[in-house]
Amino acid sequence: MKKLFFQEKAQISIELIIVLAAVVALVLLFVSQLRQTSSEGTKAIDEKTKKIFDEIDKI
């Protein structure tokens, strides 16, 4: 009986580790996407700002 209990407990722990690893992988993917998106947004804002200041300089 004791042996079966510890095997079940170990099985639950392994499953929990697998689920946690999957969650961590998803979080890392999400953070990576956010960083890329923010980088692209920053470039777009910089380009727009430069165009606006160039137009102001023409006036």
BELCOR-V194602 format. One record per pair of residues at least 6 apart in sequence whose C-alpha atoms are under 7 Angstrom apart, sorted by the first residue. I is the first residue (numbers start at 1). GAP is how many residues later the second one is. D is the distance in whole Angstrom. If there is no record, write none. Layout:
# BELCOR-V194602
i & gap & d
I & GAP & D
I & GAP & D
This chain:
# BELCOR-V194602
none
